[in-house]
């Protein structure tokens, strides 16, 4: 690496402050602010050198890029982000770098795709503001990916704003080319050349660094760093609930991604789970099927027919046959081991064994036992001895039911509410009925299912739910 990212912080709230801890004398700080409307006003903090652009081309964007050499750790704490003179949305990111001879000079925003320096390193920043249906735009120099800013689950309910910042280790004079054109193209760019200290050598065995931080009061995790060739985006990935205990102790309502967000993206796919994580889900629900050769994958039904696959039970197919059948479609199912590898440390898994609940019970319990502190087992709450087995193995359980059971299936209703092996309950709406109130009175965490988006989620929480399983997770969006 030619330089080290000490840390980043970001916000979309005007008038807030940004802080990066761990900075030291000799580091360099860069503040990037993008504003939706022209003439937002110069937001260069006192003591910084800034470049303000009142109107970026004909795009109606404006913004400030400011830099400063760090002389003390306090220089990167409580850095103010101003309020646009004309109102509107903003996005801002603070980046602190180590290993430079000097802080980069601020370079004003421009509306045309810039050309990278012929050699050396550079920090590339962009801003984009779009309507609800707009796409987040990536840009790629010839022959290699520089910024990955693909559609990452931004809100489909309102207009949005985004800033990206990333480092290129080895510039080669390429022009940054947007992957989209027309109204969806990026219309605000800046490239800040970086002067690398040739004597700088990052600690080959550094102490572990806590890369977690908060954005507007929400915990996030930095993902993406510079690579030996090319650019890794300095973006922020929202952090979920990392343990079941942490989930149960949360003061904010749980957002549970139903099959990864089954109405927002192709269900049970790697894309769906990644999008759900990006959107801020606290827990990822996984309805499981098992192939004949022992691979566990996301599949709600006995077969893949509903998703365009064969009308053959998954239990009678090998994983290779599943891959062959679903290859080239949007519904290639994610494997359980993939989900655990990528998000098992950052998000609680809500595992539903579906048709394998008893046939392969020992296998999935043995498989999940190492992750017991971050796994909840889920199934219909109308009885089942499986709950007592799950509890005996030390798992927390989630039982879902329906309000119609109260009068139409009284034994199931009674079992749902009284079984001591059922830790978390889930009901359908509405949320002010006698059945709902009776379930609340039990005193266990009560959630709602399966909700389509923010409006239903808010109604459930107002009715007393601690959270909800949501299919339309695309209604949530990260700050970046």
URBEL-V626306 format. One record per residue. N is the residue number from 1. PHI is phi in whole degrees, -180 to 180 (NA if undefined). OMEGA is omega in radians with two decimals (none if undefined). D_FIRST is the distance of its C-alpha to the first C-alpha in whole Angstrom. Layout:
n & phi & omega & d_first
N & PHI & OMEGA & D_FIRST
N & PHI & OMEGA & D_FIRST
This chain:
n & phi & omega & d_first
1 & NA & 3.13 & 0
2 & -92 & 3.13 & 4
3 & -151 & -3.11 & 6
4 & -116 & 3.02 & 7
5 & -83 & 3.12 & 10
6 & -68 & 3.12 & 13
7 & 172 & 3.07 & 15
8 & -137 & 3.01 & 17
9 & -145 & -3.04 & 21
10 & -148 & 3.09 & 23
11 & -158 & 2.94 & 27
12 & -120 & -3.11 & 30
13 & -101 & 3.09 & 33
14 & -64 & 3.10 & 34
15 & 79 & -3.13 & 35
16 & -94 & 3.09 & 32
17 & -128 & 3.12 & 29
18 & -120 & -3.14 & 26
19 & -138 & 2.97 & 24
20 & -124 & 3.13 & 21
21 & -89 & 3.08 & 21
22 & 93 & 3.11 & 19
23 & -70 & 3.12 & 18
24 & -143 & -3.14 & 19
25 & -56 & -3.11 & 20
26 & 103 & 3.07 & 17
27 & -74 & 3.09 & 16
28 & -127 & -3.13 & 16
29 & -117 & 3.11 & 18
30 & -129 & 3.07 & 19
31 & -112 & -3.13 & 22
32 & -117 & 3.11 & 23
33 & -126 & 3.03 & 26
34 & -114 & -3.09 & 28
35 & -123 & -3.03 & 32
36 & -72 & -3.06 & 34
37 & -107 & 3.12 & 37
38 & -67 & 3.07 & 37
39 & 59 & 3.14 & 38
40 & -73 & -3.06 & 36
41 & 99 & -3.12 & 36
42 & -69 & -3.13 & 33
43 & -110 & 3.08 & 31
44 & -67 & 3.14 & 29
45 & -68 & 3.08 & 30
46 & -61 & -3.14 & 31
47 & 89 & 3.12 & 29
48 & -105 & 2.99 & 27
49 & -101 & -3.02 & 27
50 & -133 & 3.03 & 27
51 & -128 & -3.13 & 28
52 & -106 & 3.08 & 31
53 & -116 & -3.06 & 32
54 & -72 & 3.11 & 35
55 & -151 & -3.09 & 36
56 & -92 & -3.10 & 33
57 & 58 & 3.12 & 35
58 & -105 & -3.00 & 38
59 & -84 & -3.08 & 36
60 & 79 & 3.10 & 37
61 & -94 & 3.03 & 33
62 & -150 & 3.10 & 33
63 & 162 & -3.07 & 30
64 & -127 & 2.96 & 28
65 & -123 & -3.06 & 24
66 & -130 & -3.13 & 24
67 & -137 & 3.02 & 22
68 & -161 & 2.97 & 22
69 & -75 & 3.13 & 20
70 & -85 & 3.10 & 21
71 & -109 & 3.14 & 23
72 & -158 & -3.11 & 24
73 & -56 & -3.12 & 23
74 & -69 & -3.12 & 26
75 & -64 & -3.10 & 24
76 & -109 & 3.10 & 23
77 & -108 & 3.09 & 26
78 & 55 & 3.07 & 28
79 & -75 & -3.02 & 27
80 & -76 & 2.99 & 30
81 & -113 & -3.03 & 30
82 & -74 & 3.09 & 33
83 & -112 & -3.13 & 36
84 & -56 & -3.14 & 37
85 & -59 & -3.09 & 40
86 & -96 & -3.11 & 41
87 & 78 & 3.13 & 40
88 & 93 & -3.08 & 38
89 & -81 & 2.98 & 35
90 & -133 & 2.93 & 31
91 & -143 & -3.07 & 28
92 & -145 & 3.09 & 25
93 & -139 & 3.05 & 22
94 & -109 & -3.13 & 20
95 & -122 & 3.09 & 16
96 & -117 & -3.05 & 15
97 & -118 & 3.10 & 12
98 & -128 & 3.10 & 11
99 & 104 & 3.11 & 10
100 & -106 & 3.07 & 12
101 & -71 & -3.13 & 15
102 & -159 & 3.07 & 17
103 & -68 & 3.12 & 18
104 & -67 & 3.03 & 18
105 & -77 & 3.10 & 21
106 & -66 & 3.13 & 23
107 & -121 & -3.04 & 24
108 & -62 & 3.04 & 27
109 & -62 & 3.03 & 27
110 & -136 & -3.04 & 28
111 & -97 & 3.11 & 30
112 & -110 & -3.14 & 29
113 & -61 & -3.08 & 26
114 & -82 & 3.04 & 24
115 & -106 & 3.13 & 22
116 & -69 & 3.04 & 19
117 & -58 & -3.11 & 18
118 & -67 & -3.14 & 19
119 & -158 & 3.12 & 15
120 & 89 & -3.10 & 12
121 & -110 & 3.14 & 11
122 & -156 & 2.99 & 13
123 & -103 & -3.13 & 14
124 & -104 & 3.10 & 17
125 & -126 & 3.09 & 19
126 & -139 & 2.95 & 23
127 & -134 & 3.14 & 26
128 & -146 & 3.07 & 28
129 & -129 & -3.02 & 32
130 & -144 & 3.00 & 34
131 & -73 & -3.02 & 37
132 & -55 & -3.06 & 37
133 & -88 & -3.12 & 37
134 & -69 & -3.13 & 35
135 & -104 & 3.00 & 31
136 & -71 & -2.94 & 28
137 & -102 & 3.00 & 26
138 & -100 & 3.07 & 23
139 & -144 & -2.96 & 22
140 & -135 & 3.01 & 21
141 & -68 & -3.10 & 20
142 & -53 & 2.99 & 22
143 & 86 & 3.14 & 21
144 & -159 & 3.13 & 18
145 & -76 & 3.13 & 18
146 & -110 & 3.11 & 16
147 & -125 & 3.05 & 17
148 & -101 & 3.14 & 19
149 & -137 & -3.12 & 22
150 & -68 & 3.11 & 25
151 & -56 & -3.01 & 28
152 & -118 & 3.01 & 27
153 & 80 & 3.08 & 30
154 & -68 & -3.05 & 31
155 & -62 & 3.03 & 35
156 & -105 & -3.08 & 38
157 & -105 & -3.07 & 40
158 & -157 & 3.06 & 39
159 & -63 & -3.01 & 37
160 & -144 & -3.14 & 33
161 & -134 & -3.12 & 30
162 & -152 & 3.00 & 27
163 & -127 & 3.00 & 24
164 & -121 & 3.08 & 20
165 & -142 & -3.07 & 17
166 & -158 & -3.07 & 14
167 & -110 & 2.96 & 11
168 & -109 & -3.12 & 10
169 & -71 & -2.95 & 8
170 & -130 & -3.14 & 10
171 & -70 & -3.11 & 14
172 & -135 & 3.05 & 17
173 & 76 & -3.13 & 20
174 & -76 & 2.98 & 21
175 & -87 & 3.09 & 23
176 & -79 & -3.00 & 22
177 & -112 & 3.08 & 25
178 & -63 & 3.09 & 26
179 & -81 & 3.09 & 27
180 & -123 & -3.11 & 30
181 & -127 & 3.11 & 33
182 & 71 & -3.06 & 36
183 & -67 & -3.11 & 36
184 & -87 & -3.08 & 33
185 & -72 & 3.01 & 31
186 & -65 & -3.10 & 28
187 & -126 & 3.10 & 30
188 & -149 & -3.05 & 28
189 & -138 & 2.92 & 24
190 & -159 & 3.08 & 22
191 & -123 & 3.14 & 19
192 & -107 & 3.08 & 18
193 & -60 & 3.14 & 16
194 & -114 & 3.12 & 13
195 & -97 & -3.05 & 14
196 & -76 & 3.04 & 10
197 & -77 & -3.08 & 12
198 & -65 & -3.14 & 11
199 & -89 & -3.08 & 12
200 & -75 & 3.09 & 10
201 & -134 & 3.12 & 9
202 & -58 & 3.11 & 8
203 & -57 & -3.10 & 11
204 & -68 & -3.13 & 11
205 & -137 & -3.03 & 14
206 & -72 & 3.01 & 14
207 & -65 & 3.10 & 17
208 & -56 & -3.13 & 17
209 & -111 & 3.06 & 17
210 & -76 & -3.08 & 19
211 & -91 & 3.11 & 18
212 & -81 & 3.10 & 21
213 & -156 & 3.13 & 23
214 & -120 & 3.00 & 26
215 & -121 & -3.10 & 27
216 & 51 & 3.07 & 30
217 & 84 & -3.13 & 31
218 & -108 & -3.14 & 30
219 & -68 & 3.11 & 27
220 & -137 & 3.11 & 24
221 & -130 & 3.11 & 21
222 & -71 & 3.04 & 17
223 & -128 & 3.09 & 16
224 & 93 & 3.10 & 13
225 & -135 & 3.12 & 10
226 & -64 & 3.12 & 7
227 & -109 & -3.13 & 7
228 & -67 & 3.07 & 6
229 & -147 & -3.11 & 9
230 & 109 & -2.94 & 11
231 & -128 & 3.00 & 11
232 & -104 & -3.02 & 12
233 & -70 & 3.02 & 15
234 & -88 & -3.14 & 15
235 & -116 & -3.08 & 18
236 & -118 & 3.12 & 20
237 & -109 & 3.13 & 22
238 & -58 & -3.12 & 25
239 & -96 & 3.09 & 26
240 & -87 & 3.00 & 29
241 & -83 & -3.02 & 32
242 & -85 & 3.10 & 30
243 & -139 & 3.09 & 33
244 & -64 & 3.11 & 37
245 & -60 & 3.09 & 38
246 & -63 & 3.11 & 35
247 & -61 & -3.09 & 37
248 & -65 & -3.14 & 40
249 & -95 & -3.10 & 39
250 & -66 & 3.08 & 38
251 & -93 & 3.11 & 40
252 & -105 & -3.11 & 39
253 & -64 & -3.14 & 40
254 & -75 & 2.98 & 38
255 & -109 & -3.09 & 37
256 & -109 & -3.08 & 37
257 & -83 & 3.13 & 36
258 & -68 & -3.09 & 39
259 & 55 & -3.11 & 38
260 & 88 & -3.08 & 35
261 & 112 & -2.86 & 37
262 & -69 & 3.08 & 39
263 & -102 & 3.12 & 41
264 & -98 & -3.10 & 38
265 & -144 & 3.09 & 36
266 & -56 & -2.99 & 37
267 & -64 & 3.04 & 38
268 & 61 & -3.14 & 36
269 & -102 & 3.07 & 33
270 & -59 & 3.12 & 29
271 & -62 & -3.09 & 29
272 & -60 & -3.11 & 32
273 & -68 & 3.11 & 30
274 & -67 & 3.09 & 27
275 & -62 & -3.13 & 29
276 & -64 & 3.08 & 31
277 & -63 & 3.13 & 28
278 & -61 & -3.11 & 26
279 & -79 & 3.05 & 30
280 & 104 & 3.11 & 30
281 & -62 & 3.10 & 32
282 & -89 & -3.07 & 33
283 & -140 & -3.11 & 34
284 & -115 & 3.14 & 34
285 & -89 & -3.06 & 37
286 & -134 & 3.02 & 38
287 & -86 & -2.89 & 41
288 & -107 & 2.94 & 41
289 & -130 & -3.10 & 42
290 & -124 & 3.10 & 42
291 & -76 & -3.12 & 43
292 & -65 & 3.11 & 45
293 & -103 & 2.93 & 42
294 & 85 & 3.09 & 41
295 & -96 & 3.10 & 38
296 & -95 & -3.07 & 38
297 & -139 & 3.13 & 37
298 & -79 & 3.13 & 38
299 & -164 & -3.09 & 41
300 & -77 & -3.06 & 44
301 & -95 & 3.04 & 47
302 & -70 & -3.10 & 48
303 & -125 & 3.09 & 47
304 & -98 & -3.02 & 45
305 & -60 & -3.10 & 48
306 & -64 & -3.13 & 47
307 & -102 & 3.13 & 44
308 & 92 & 3.12 & 45
309 & -94 & -3.09 & 45
310 & -75 & 3.10 & 48
311 & -88 & 3.14 & 51
312 & -121 & 3.11 & 50
313 & -54 & 3.11 & 49
314 & -58 & -3.13 & 45
315 & -64 & 3.13 & 47
316 & -103 & -3.14 & 48
317 & -109 & 2.98 & 45
318 & -84 & 3.08 & 43
319 & -62 & 3.12 & 39
320 & -62 & 3.12 & 39
321 & -70 & 3.07 & 42
322 & -64 & 3.13 & 40
323 & -59 & -3.13 & 37
324 & -65 & -3.09 & 40
325 & -70 & -3.02 & 42
326 & -103 & 3.14 & 39
327 & -58 & 3.12 & 37
328 & 86 & 3.09 & 36
329 & -102 & 3.08 & 38
330 & -83 & -2.97 & 36
331 & -116 & 3.02 & 37
332 & -62 & -3.03 & 35
333 & -69 & 3.05 & 36
334 & -77 & 3.05 & 33
335 & -85 & 3.11 & 33
336 & -62 & -3.13 & 33
337 & -65 & 3.06 & 31
338 & -64 & -3.10 & 28
339 & -62 & 3.14 & 29
340 & -66 & -3.12 & 29
341 & -62 & -3.03 & 25
342 & -87 & -3.02 & 24
343 & -130 & -3.13 & 26
344 & -68 & 3.13 & 28
345 & -89 & -3.03 & 26
346 & -114 & -3.07 & 26
347 & -143 & 3.03 & 30
348 & -69 & 3.11 & 33
349 & -100 & 3.04 & 34
350 & -103 & -2.96 & 38
351 & -102 & 3.08 & 39
352 & -115 & -3.06 & 43
353 & -77 & 3.10 & 44
354 & 49 & -3.00 & 47
355 & -76 & 3.10 & 49
356 & -99 & -3.01 & 47
357 & -57 & 3.12 & 48
358 & -109 & -3.05 & 51
359 & -67 & -3.14 & 50
360 & -131 & -3.06 & 47
361 & -61 & -3.11 & 47
362 & -62 & -3.09 & 46
363 & -65 & -3.09 & 43
364 & -73 & 3.07 & 41
365 & -68 & 3.08 & 42
366 & -63 & -3.10 & 41
367 & -67 & -3.06 & 38
368 & -94 & -3.10 & 37
369 & -56 & 3.10 & 38
370 & -62 & -3.11 & 35
371 & -113 & -3.02 & 34
372 & -60 & -3.10 & 37
373 & -73 & 3.12 & 36
374 & -130 & 3.12 & 34
375 & -132 & 3.00 & 37
376 & -118 & 3.13 & 40
377 & -96 & -2.99 & 42
378 & -128 & 3.01 & 44
379 & -167 & 3.07 & 48
380 & -60 & -3.03 & 51
381 & -93 & -3.08 & 53
382 & -91 & 3.10 & 56
383 & 113 & 3.07 & 57
384 & 77 & 3.10 & 55
385 & -71 & -3.10 & 55
386 & -57 & -3.11 & 51
387 & -60 & 3.14 & 51
388 & -68 & 3.08 & 52
389 & -66 & 3.13 & 50
390 & -60 & -3.13 & 47
391 & -65 & 3.13 & 48
392 & -64 & 3.10 & 49
393 & -88 & 3.04 & 46
394 & 92 & -3.13 & 44
395 & -92 & 2.91 & 43
396 & -83 & -3.03 & 43
397 & -125 & -3.11 & 45
398 & -132 & -3.11 & 46
399 & -118 & 3.11 & 49
400 & -106 & 3.14 & 50
401 & -147 & -3.05 & 53
402 & -135 & -3.08 & 55
403 & -64 & 3.12 & 58
404 & -65 & 3.11 & 60
405 & -61 & -3.03 & 61
406 & -57 & 3.13 & 62
407 & -115 & -3.06 & 65
408 & -97 & 3.13 & 65
409 & -149 & -2.97 & 64
410 & -64 & 3.14 & 64
411 & -67 & 3.10 & 64
412 & -65 & 3.13 & 60
413 & -62 & 3.13 & 60
414 & -63 & 3.14 & 61
415 & -64 & 3.13 & 59
416 & -58 & -3.02 & 56
417 & -84 & -2.99 & 57
418 & -107 & -3.10 & 58
419 & -66 & -3.11 & 56
420 & -68 & -3.14 & 54
421 & -85 & -3.13 & 52
422 & -106 & -2.99 & 50
423 & -85 & -3.07 & 48
424 & -124 & -3.12 & 47
425 & -109 & 3.11 & 49
426 & -141 & 3.14 & 49
427 & -132 & 3.00 & 51
428 & -80 & 3.11 & 52
429 & -86 & -0.02 & 53
430 & -73 & -2.89 & 55
431 & -115 & 3.11 & 54
432 & -138 & -3.10 & 57
433 & -90 & 3.10 & 60
434 & -63 & 3.14 & 62
435 & -65 & 3.13 & 60
436 & -62 & 3.14 & 56
437 & -64 & 3.12 & 58
438 & -66 & 3.10 & 59
439 & -68 & 3.08 & 56
440 & -61 & -3.07 & 54
441 & -67 & 3.12 & 57
442 & -62 & 3.10 & 56
443 & 95 & 3.08 & 53
444 & -87 & 3.05 & 50
445 & -56 & -3.13 & 47
446 & -113 & 3.12 & 48
447 & -116 & 3.14 & 46
448 & -120 & 3.09 & 47
449 & -151 & -0.58 & 47
450 & -95 & -2.97 & 46
451 & -94 & -3.03 & 45
452 & -93 & -3.11 & 44
453 & 177 & -2.98 & 42
454 & -64 & -3.07 & 42
455 & -62 & 3.12 & 46
456 & -66 & 3.12 & 47
457 & -60 & -3.13 & 44
458 & -63 & 3.13 & 45
459 & -64 & 3.14 & 49
460 & -65 & 3.14 & 48
461 & -65 & 3.10 & 46
462 & -63 & 3.11 & 49
463 & -80 & 3.08 & 52
464 & 116 & 3.14 & 50
465 & -71 & 3.08 & 47
466 & -83 & -3.13 & 44
467 & 170 & -3.09 & 42
468 & -160 & 2.98 & 43
469 & -89 & -2.97 & 42
470 & -124 & 3.06 & 41
471 & -87 & -3.10 & 41
472 & -93 & -3.10 & 40
473 & -66 & 3.09 & 36
474 & -62 & 3.06 & 35
475 & -70 & 3.10 & 37
476 & -100 & 3.11 & 35
477 & -146 & 3.07 & 31
478 & -78 & 3.08 & 28
479 & -69 & 3.14 & 28
480 & -136 & none & 25
